[in-house]
């Protein structure tokens, strides 16, 4: 999934483990881009300093 910088297989695992926000519509899995942005922001580490 280009928005997250990871592969489809990893996203499928995150969905299976309910570790990422998603909605099921029938047998389709859908993602809200606003929810994904918040989810990514909550898990992004702040860079303190560079060498």
mmCIF file as Biopython writes it, N, C-alpha, C and O atoms, coordinates in Angstrom:
data_model
#
loop_
_atom_site.group_PDB
_atom_site.id
_atom_site.type_symbol
_atom_site.label_atom_id
_atom_site.label_alt_id
_atom_site.label_comp_id
_atom_site.label_asym_id
_atom_site.label_entity_id
_atom_site.label_seq_id
_atom_site.pdbx_PDB_ins_code
_atom_site.Cartn_x
_atom_site.Cartn_y
_atom_site.Cartn_z
_atom_site.occupancy
_atom_site.B_iso_or_equiv
_atom_site.auth_seq_id
_atom_site.auth_asym_id
_atom_site.pdbx_PDB_model_num
ATOM 1   N N  . UNK A ? 1  ? 0.853   -1.168  0.000  1.0 0.0 1  A 1 
ATOM 2   C CA . UNK A ? 1  ? 0.000   0.000   0.000  1.0 0.0 1  A 1 
ATOM 3   C C  . UNK A ? 1  ? 0.902   1.235   0.000  1.0 0.0 1  A 1 
ATOM 4   O O  . UNK A ? 1  ? 1.584   1.501   0.990  1.0 0.0 1  A 1 
ATOM 5   N N  . UNK A ? 2  ? 0.912   1.973   -1.075 1.0 0.0 2  A 1 
ATOM 6   C CA . UNK A ? 2  ? 1.854   3.095   -1.212 1.0 0.0 2  A 1 
ATOM 7   C C  . UNK A ? 2  ? 1.686   4.184   -0.157 1.0 0.0 2  A 1 
ATOM 8   O O  . UNK A ? 2  ? 2.668   4.807   0.247  1.0 0.0 2  A 1 
ATOM 9   N N  . UNK A ? 3  ? 0.465   4.417   0.291  1.0 0.0 3  A 1 
ATOM 10  C CA . UNK A ? 3  ? 0.235   5.467   1.283  1.0 0.0 3  A 1 
ATOM 11  C C  . UNK A ? 3  ? 0.964   5.174   2.593  1.0 0.0 3  A 1 
ATOM 12  O O  . UNK A ? 3  ? 1.395   6.091   3.291  1.0 0.0 3  A 1 
ATOM 13  N N  . UNK A ? 4  ? 1.096   3.896   2.917  1.0 0.0 4  A 1 
ATOM 14  C CA . UNK A ? 4  ? 1.741   3.496   4.165  1.0 0.0 4  A 1 
ATOM 15  C C  . UNK A ? 4  ? 3.196   3.092   3.979  1.0 0.0 4  A 1 
ATOM 16  O O  . UNK A ? 4  ? 3.944   2.990   4.952  1.0 0.0 4  A 1 
ATOM 17  N N  . UNK A ? 5  ? 3.594   2.865   2.754  1.0 0.0 5  A 1 
ATOM 18  C CA . UNK A ? 5  ? 4.967   2.457   2.494  1.0 0.0 5  A 1 
ATOM 19  C C  . UNK A ? 5  ? 5.243   1.004   2.839  1.0 0.0 5  A 1 
ATOM 20  O O  . UNK A ? 5  ? 6.388   0.629   3.092  1.0 0.0 5  A 1 
ATOM 21  N N  . UNK A ? 6  ? 4.206   0.190   2.851  1.0 0.0 6  A 1 
ATOM 22  C CA . UNK A ? 6  ? 4.358   -1.239  3.133  1.0 0.0 6  A 1 
ATOM 23  C C  . UNK A ? 6  ? 3.615   -2.030  2.061  1.0 0.0 6  A 1 
ATOM 24  O O  . UNK A ? 6  ? 2.828   -1.474  1.295  1.0 0.0 6  A 1 
ATOM 25  N N  . UNK A ? 7  ? 3.873   -3.317  2.019  1.0 0.0 7  A 1 
ATOM 26  C CA . UNK A ? 7  ? 3.249   -4.168  1.020  1.0 0.0 7  A 1 
ATOM 27  C C  . UNK A ? 7  ? 1.835   -4.592  1.387  1.0 0.0 7  A 1 
ATOM 28  O O  . UNK A ? 7  ? 1.395   -4.446  2.527  1.0 0.0 7  A 1 
ATOM 29  N N  . UNK A ? 8  ? 1.146   -5.113  0.401  1.0 0.0 8  A 1 
ATOM 30  C CA . UNK A ? 8  ? -0.228  -5.575  0.583  1.0 0.0 8  A 1 
ATOM 31  C C  . UNK A ? 8  ? -0.290  -6.678  1.631  1.0 0.0 8  A 1 
ATOM 32  O O  . UNK A ? 8  ? -1.214  -6.714  2.443  1.0 0.0 8  A 1 
ATOM 33  N N  . UNK A ? 9  ? 0.680   -7.567  1.617  1.0 0.0 9  A 1 
ATOM 34  C CA . UNK A ? 9  ? 0.683   -8.678  2.575  1.0 0.0 9  A 1 
ATOM 35  C C  . UNK A ? 9  ? 0.714   -8.164  4.018  1.0 0.0 9  A 1 
ATOM 36  O O  . UNK A ? 9  ? 0.025   -8.697  4.888  1.0 0.0 9  A 1 
ATOM 37  N N  . UNK A ? 10 ? 1.511   -7.133  4.262  1.0 0.0 10 A 1 
ATOM 38  C CA . UNK A ? 10 ? 1.602   -6.564  5.608  1.0 0.0 10 A 1 
ATOM 39  C C  . UNK A ? 10 ? 0.277   -5.916  6.010  1.0 0.0 10 A 1 
ATOM 40  O O  . UNK A ? 10 ? -0.168  -6.063  7.148  1.0 0.0 10 A 1 
ATOM 41  N N  . UNK A ? 11 ? -0.345  -5.203  5.083  1.0 0.0 11 A 1 
ATOM 42  C CA . UNK A ? 11 ? -1.641  -4.565  5.372  1.0 0.0 11 A 1 
ATOM 43  C C  . UNK A ? 11 ? -2.688  -5.629  5.675  1.0 0.0 11 A 1 
ATOM 44  O O  . UNK A ? 11 ? -3.498  -5.457  6.586  1.0 0.0 11 A 1 
ATOM 45  N N  . UNK A ? 12 ? -2.681  -6.714  4.931  1.0 0.0 12 A 1 
ATOM 46  C CA . UNK A ? 12 ? -3.639  -7.793  5.195  1.0 0.0 12 A 1 
ATOM 47  C C  . UNK A ? 12 ? -3.438  -8.380  6.582  1.0 0.0 12 A 1 
ATOM 48  O O  . UNK A ? 12 ? -4.409  -8.719  7.258  1.0 0.0 12 A 1 
ATOM 49  N N  . UNK A ? 13 ? -2.186  -8.502  7.012  1.0 0.0 13 A 1 
ATOM 50  C CA . UNK A ? 13 ? -1.915  -9.008  8.353  1.0 0.0 13 A 1 
ATOM 51  C C  . UNK A ? 13 ? -2.407  -8.031  9.410  1.0 0.0 13 A 1 
ATOM 52  O O  . UNK A ? 13 ? -2.978  -8.446  10.419 1.0 0.0 13 A 1 
ATOM 53  N N  . UNK A ? 14 ? -2.188  -6.723  9.187  1.0 0.0 14 A 1 
ATOM 54  C CA . UNK A ? 14 ? -2.680  -5.715  10.130 1.0 0.0 14 A 1 
ATOM 55  C C  . UNK A ? 14 ? -4.197  -5.772  10.251 1.0 0.0 14 A 1 
ATOM 56  O O  . UNK A ? 14 ? -4.737  -5.637  11.349 1.0 0.0 14 A 1 
ATOM 57  N N  . UNK A ? 15 ? -4.884  -5.969  9.140  1.0 0.0 15 A 1 
ATOM 58  C CA . UNK A ? 15 ? -6.348  -6.085  9.155  1.0 0.0 15 A 1 
ATOM 59  C C  . UNK A ? 15 ? -6.758  -7.346  9.901  1.0 0.0 15 A 1 
ATOM 60  O O  . UNK A ? 15 ? -7.663  -7.302  10.735 1.0 0.0 15 A 1 
ATOM 61  N N  . UNK A ? 16 ? -6.116  -8.455  9.619  1.0 0.0 16 A 1 
ATOM 62  C CA . UNK A ? 16 ? -6.466  -9.724  10.273 1.0 0.0 16 A 1 
ATOM 63  C C  . UNK A ? 16 ? -6.284  -9.642  11.787 1.0 0.0 16 A 1 
ATOM 64  O O  . UNK A ? 16 ? -7.027  -10.268 12.543 1.0 0.0 16 A 1 
ATOM 65  N N  . UNK A ? 17 ? -5.296  -8.872  12.221 1.0 0.0 17 A 1 
ATOM 66  C CA . UNK A ? 17 ? -5.024  -8.714  13.651 1.0 0.0 17 A 1 
ATOM 67  C C  . UNK A ? 17 ? -5.750  -7.514  14.253 1.0 0.0 17 A 1 
ATOM 68  O O  . UNK A ? 17 ? -5.552  -7.198  15.426 1.0 0.0 17 A 1 
ATOM 69  N N  . UNK A ? 18 ? -6.589  -6.841  13.463 1.0 0.0 18 A 1 
ATOM 70  C CA . UNK A ? 18 ? -7.346  -5.660  13.894 1.0 0.0 18 A 1 
ATOM 71  C C  . UNK A ? 18 ? -6.424  -4.590  14.488 1.0 0.0 18 A 1 
ATOM 72  O O  . UNK A ? 18 ? -6.758  -3.963  15.493 1.0 0.0 18 A 1 
ATOM 73  N N  . UNK A ? 19 ? -5.273  -4.390  13.863 1.0 0.0 19 A 1 
ATOM 74  C CA . UNK A ? 19 ? -4.304  -3.410  14.344 1.0 0.0 19 A 1 
ATOM 75  C C  . UNK A ? 19 ? -4.355  -2.113  13.552 1.0 0.0 19 A 1 
ATOM 76  O O  . UNK A ? 19 ? -3.622  -1.174  13.862 1.0 0.0 19 A 1 
ATOM 77  N N  . UNK A ? 20 ? -5.215  -2.042  12.525 1.0 0.0 20 A 1 
ATOM 78  C CA . UNK A ? 20 ? -5.329  -0.869  11.674 1.0 0.0 20 A 1 
ATOM 79  C C  . UNK A ? 20 ? -6.822  -0.573  11.498 1.0 0.0 20 A 1 
ATOM 80  O O  . UNK A ? 20 ? -7.625  -1.503  11.412 1.0 0.0 20 A 1 
ATOM 81  N N  . UNK A ? 21 ? -7.207  0.714   11.443 1.0 0.0 21 A 1 
ATOM 82  C CA . UNK A ? 21 ? -8.636  1.021   11.279 1.0 0.0 21 A 1 
ATOM 83  C C  . UNK A ? 21 ? -9.121  0.674   9.867  1.0 0.0 21 A 1 
ATOM 84  O O  . UNK A ? 21 ? -8.513  1.083   8.878  1.0 0.0 21 A 1 
ATOM 85  N N  . UNK A ? 22 ? -10.213 -0.078  9.784  1.0 0.0 22 A 1 
ATOM 86  C CA . UNK A ? 22 ? -10.782 -0.462  8.491  1.0 0.0 22 A 1 
ATOM 87  C C  . UNK A ? 22 ? -12.276 -0.692  8.652  1.0 0.0 22 A 1 
ATOM 88  O O  . UNK A ? 22 ? -12.789 -0.805  9.765  1.0 0.0 22 A 1 
ATOM 89  N N  . UNK A ? 23 ? -12.965 -0.757  7.514  1.0 0.0 23 A 1 
ATOM 90  C CA . UNK A ? 23 ? -14.398 -1.035  7.479  1.0 0.0 23 A 1 
ATOM 91  C C  . UNK A ? 23 ? -14.618 -2.128  6.457  1.0 0.0 23 A 1 
ATOM 92  O O  . UNK A ? 23 ? -14.039 -2.103  5.370  1.0 0.0 23 A 1 
ATOM 93  N N  . UNK A ? 24 ? -15.453 -3.084  6.807  1.0 0.0 24 A 1 
ATOM 94  C CA . UNK A ? 24 ? -15.803 -4.131  5.846  1.0 0.0 24 A 1 
ATOM 95  C C  . UNK A ? 24 ? -17.140 -3.782  5.211  1.0 0.0 24 A 1 
ATOM 96  O O  . UNK A ? 24 ? -18.126 -3.515  5.897  1.0 0.0 24 A 1 
ATOM 97  N N  . UNK A ? 25 ? -17.147 -3.792  3.882  1.0 0.0 25 A 1 
ATOM 98  C CA . UNK A ? 25 ? -18.365 -3.569  3.105  1.0 0.0 25 A 1 
ATOM 99  C C  . UNK A ? 25 ? -18.567 -4.840  2.295  1.0 0.0 25 A 1 
ATOM 100 O O  . UNK A ? 25 ? -17.929 -5.056  1.265  1.0 0.0 25 A 1 
ATOM 101 N N  . UNK A ? 26 ? -19.479 -5.678  2.793  1.0 0.0 26 A 1 
ATOM 102 C CA . UNK A ? 26 ? -19.616 -6.996  2.185  1.0 0.0 26 A 1 
ATOM 103 C C  . UNK A ? 26 ? -18.355 -7.783  2.465  1.0 0.0 26 A 1 
ATOM 104 O O  . UNK A ? 26 ? -17.980 -7.962  3.624  1.0 0.0 26 A 1 
ATOM 105 N N  . UNK A ? 27 ? -17.692 -8.259  1.419  1.0 0.0 27 A 1 
ATOM 106 C CA . UNK A ? 27 ? -16.437 -8.964  1.619  1.0 0.0 27 A 1 
ATOM 107 C C  . UNK A ? 27 ? -15.233 -8.080  1.291  1.0 0.0 27 A 1 
ATOM 108 O O  . UNK A ? 27 ? -14.091 -8.540  1.293  1.0 0.0 27 A 1 
ATOM 109 N N  . UNK A ? 28 ? -15.508 -6.806  1.011  1.0 0.0 28 A 1 
ATOM 110 C CA . UNK A ? 28 ? -14.431 -5.853  0.706  1.0 0.0 28 A 1 
ATOM 111 C C  . UNK A ? 28 ? -13.948 -5.157  1.975  1.0 0.0 28 A 1 
ATOM 112 O O  . UNK A ? 28 ? -14.736 -4.885  2.881  1.0 0.0 28 A 1 
ATOM 113 N N  . UNK A ? 29 ? -12.663 -4.875  2.032  1.0 0.0 29 A 1 
ATOM 114 C CA . UNK A ? 29 ? -12.079 -4.118  3.139  1.0 0.0 29 A 1 
ATOM 115 C C  . UNK A ? 29 ? -11.769 -2.726  2.613  1.0 0.0 29 A 1 
ATOM 116 O O  . UNK A ? 29 ? -11.108 -2.571  1.587  1.0 0.0 29 A 1 
ATOM 117 N N  . UNK A ? 30 ? -12.254 -1.716  3.325  1.0 0.0 30 A 1 
ATOM 118 C CA . UNK A ? 30 ? -12.055 -0.329  2.909  1.0 0.0 30 A 1 
ATOM 119 C C  . UNK A ? 30 ? -11.385 0.448   4.021  1.0 0.0 30 A 1 
ATOM 120 O O  . UNK A ? 30 ? -11.530 0.120   5.199  1.0 0.0 30 A 1 
ATOM 121 N N  . UNK A ? 31 ? -10.640 1.496   3.633  1.0 0.0 31 A 1 
ATOM 122 C CA . UNK A ? 31 ? -9.920  2.326   4.584  1.0 0.0 31 A 1 
ATOM 123 C C  . UNK A ? 31 ? -10.331 3.776   4.402  1.0 0.0 31 A 1 
ATOM 124 O O  . UNK A ? 31 ? -10.481 4.245   3.274  1.0 0.0 31 A 1 
ATOM 125 N N  . UNK A ? 32 ? -10.511 4.484   5.499  1.0 0.0 32 A 1 
ATOM 126 C CA . UNK A ? 32 ? -10.766 5.920   5.481  1.0 0.0 32 A 1 
ATOM 127 C C  . UNK A ? 32 ? -9.410  6.612   5.571  1.0 0.0 32 A 1 
ATOM 128 O O  . UNK A ? 32 ? -8.674  6.414   6.538  1.0 0.0 32 A 1 
ATOM 129 N N  . UNK A ? 33 ? -9.075  7.424   4.568  1.0 0.0 33 A 1 
ATOM 130 C CA . UNK A ? 33 ? -7.749  8.041   4.532  1.0 0.0 33 A 1 
ATOM 131 C C  . UNK A ? 33 ? -7.511  8.960   5.719  1.0 0.0 33 A 1 
ATOM 132 O O  . UNK A ? 33 ? -6.378  9.067   6.189  1.0 0.0 33 A 1 
ATOM 133 N N  . UNK A ? 34 ? -8.547  9.624   6.216  1.0 0.0 34 A 1 
ATOM 134 C CA . UNK A ? 34 ? -8.385  10.493  7.384  1.0 0.0 34 A 1 
ATOM 135 C C  . UNK A ? 34 ? -8.038  9.661   8.620  1.0 0.0 34 A 1 
ATOM 136 O O  . UNK A ? 34 ? -7.161  10.038  9.397  1.0 0.0 34 A 1 
ATOM 137 N N  . UNK A ? 35 ? -8.721  8.535   8.803  1.0 0.0 35 A 1 
ATOM 138 C CA . UNK A ? 35 ? -8.425  7.655   9.940  1.0 0.0 35 A 1 
ATOM 139 C C  . UNK A ? 35 ? -7.025  7.068   9.829  1.0 0.0 35 A 1 
ATOM 140 O O  . UNK A ? 35 ? -6.324  6.944   10.834 1.0 0.0 35 A 1 
ATOM 141 N N  . UNK A ? 36 ? -6.613  6.708   8.622  1.0 0.0 36 A 1 
ATOM 142 C CA . UNK A ? 36 ? -5.265  6.182   8.435  1.0 0.0 36 A 1 
ATOM 143 C C  . UNK A ? 36 ? -4.206  7.230   8.752  1.0 0.0 36 A 1 
ATOM 144 O O  . UNK A ? 36 ? -3.170  6.911   9.335  1.0 0.0 36 A 1 
ATOM 145 N N  . UNK A ? 37 ? -4.462  8.470   8.372  1.0 0.0 37 A 1 
ATOM 146 C CA . UNK A ? 37 ? -3.509  9.548   8.675  1.0 0.0 37 A 1 
ATOM 147 C C  . UNK A ? 37 ? -3.336  9.716   10.173 1.0 0.0 37 A 1 
ATOM 148 O O  . UNK A ? 37 ? -2.215  9.857   10.660 1.0 0.0 37 A 1 
ATOM 149 N N  . UNK A ? 38 ? -4.437  9.701   10.903 1.0 0.0 38 A 1 
ATOM 150 C CA . UNK A ? 38 ? -4.378  9.815   12.360 1.0 0.0 38 A 1 
ATOM 151 C C  . UNK A ? 38 ? -3.660  8.606   12.947 1.0 0.0 38 A 1 
ATOM 152 O O  . UNK A ? 38 ? -2.833  8.752   13.847 1.0 0.0 38 A 1 
ATOM 153 N N  . UNK A ? 39 ? -3.965  7.425   12.449 1.0 0.0 39 A 1 
ATOM 154 C CA . UNK A ? 39 ? -3.333  6.195   12.929 1.0 0.0 39 A 1 
ATOM 155 C C  . UNK A ? 39 ? -1.824  6.240   12.726 1.0 0.0 39 A 1 
ATOM 156 O O  . UNK A ? 39 ? -1.065  5.870   13.623 1.0 0.0 39 A 1 
ATOM 157 N N  . UNK A ? 40 ? -1.386  6.689   11.558 1.0 0.0 40 A 1 
ATOM 158 C CA . UNK A ? 40 ? 0.044   6.787   11.271 1.0 0.0 40 A 1 
ATOM 159 C C  . UNK A ? 40 ? 0.690   7.845   12.155 1.0 0.0 40 A 1 
ATOM 160 O O  . UNK A ? 40 ? 1.770   7.618   12.700 1.0 0.0 40 A 1 
ATOM 161 N N  . UNK A ? 41 ? 0.036   9.010   12.305 1.0 0.0 41 A 1 
ATOM 162 C CA . UNK A ? 41 ? 0.581   10.083  13.142 1.0 0.0 41 A 1 
ATOM 163 C C  . UNK A ? 41 ? 0.752   9.633   14.590 1.0 0.0 41 A 1 
ATOM 164 O O  . UNK A ? 41 ? 1.730   9.999   15.242 1.0 0.0 41 A 1 
ATOM 165 N N  . UNK A ? 42 ? -0.183  8.849   15.089 1.0 0.0 42 A 1 
ATOM 166 C CA . UNK A ? 42 ? -0.108  8.364   16.469 1.0 0.0 42 A 1 
ATOM 167 C C  . UNK A ? 42 ? 1.063   7.395   16.671 1.0 0.0 42 A 1 
ATOM 168 O O  . UNK A ? 42 ? 1.562   7.236   17.785 1.0 0.0 42 A 1 
ATOM 169 N N  . UNK A ? 43 ? 1.489   6.756   15.589 1.0 0.0 43 A 1 
ATOM 170 C CA . UNK A ? 43 ? 2.552   5.762   15.696 1.0 0.0 43 A 1 
ATOM 171 C C  . UNK A ? 43 ? 3.894   6.224   15.151 1.0 0.0 43 A 1 
ATOM 172 O O  . UNK A ? 43 ? 4.837   5.438   15.066 1.0 0.0 43 A 1 
ATOM 173 N N  . UNK A ? 44 ? 3.980   7.492   14.784 1.0 0.0 44 A 1 
ATOM 174 C CA . UNK A ? 44 ? 5.214   8.031   14.231 1.0 0.0 44 A 1 
ATOM 175 C C  . UNK A ? 44 ? 6.092   8.569   15.343 1.0 0.0 44 A 1 
ATOM 176 O O  . UNK A ? 44 ? 5.651   9.367   16.170 1.0 0.0 44 A 1 
ATOM 177 N N  . UNK A ? 45 ? 7.331   8.126   15.353 1.0 0.0 45 A 1 
ATOM 178 C CA . UNK A ? 45 ? 8.283   8.580   16.370 1.0 0.0 45 A 1 
ATOM 179 C C  . UNK A ? 45 ? 8.859   9.926   15.952 1.0 0.0 45 A 1 
ATOM 180 O O  . UNK A ? 45 ? 9.078   10.178  14.767 1.0 0.0 45 A 1 
ATOM 181 N N  . UNK A ? 46 ? 9.098   10.773  16.921 1.0 0.0 46 A 1 
ATOM 182 C CA . UNK A ? 46 ? 9.687   12.080  16.670 1.0 0.0 46 A 1 
ATOM 183 C C  . UNK A ? 46 ? 11.204  11.944  16.598 1.0 0.0 46 A 1 
ATOM 184 O O  . UNK A ? 46 ? 11.819  11.291  17.440 1.0 0.0 46 A 1 
ATOM 185 N N  . UNK A ? 47 ? 11.789  12.557  15.600 1.0 0.0 47 A 1 
ATOM 186 C CA . UNK A ? 47 ? 13.255  12.534  15.461 1.0 0.0 47 A 1 
ATOM 187 C C  . UNK A ? 47 ? 13.826  13.585  16.391 1.0 0.0 47 A 1 
ATOM 188 O O  . UNK A ? 47 ? 13.502  14.766  16.273 1.0 0.0 47 A 1 
ATOM 189 N N  . UNK A ? 48 ? 14.682  13.157  17.323 1.0 0.0 48 A 1 
ATOM 190 C CA . UNK A ? 48 ? 15.225  14.061  18.342 1.0 0.0 48 A 1 
ATOM 191 C C  . UNK A ? 48 ? 16.458  14.790  17.831 1.0 0.0 48 A 1 
ATOM 192 O O  . UNK A ? 48 ? 16.541  16.015  17.915 1.0 0.0 48 A 1 
ATOM 193 N N  . UNK A ? 49 ? 17.392  14.056  17.316 1.0 0.0 49 A 1 
ATOM 194 C CA . UNK A ? 49 ? 18.620  14.683  16.830 1.0 0.0 49 A 1 
ATOM 195 C C  . UNK A ? 49 ? 19.304  13.806  15.816 1.0 0.0 49 A 1 
ATOM 196 O O  . UNK A ? 49 ? 19.117  12.589  15.794 1.0 0.0 49 A 1 
ATOM 197 N N  . UNK A ? 50 ? 20.092  14.431  14.985 1.0 0.0 50 A 1 
ATOM 198 C CA . UNK A ? 50 ? 20.811  13.669  13.968 1.0 0.0 50 A 1 
ATOM 199 C C  . UNK A ? 50 ? 22.297  13.765  14.225 1.0 0.0 50 A 1 
ATOM 200 O O  . UNK A ? 50 ? 22.781  14.743  14.795 1.0 0.0 50 A 1 
ATOM 201 N N  . UNK A ? 51 ? 22.993  12.776  13.812 1.0 0.0 51 A 1 
ATOM 202 C CA . UNK A ? 51 ? 24.452  12.776  13.957 1.0 0.0 51 A 1 
ATOM 203 C C  . UNK A ? 51 ? 25.103  13.251  12.710 1.0 0.0 51 A 1 
ATOM 204 O O  . UNK A ? 51 ? 26.330  13.320  12.641 1.0 0.0 51 A 1 
#
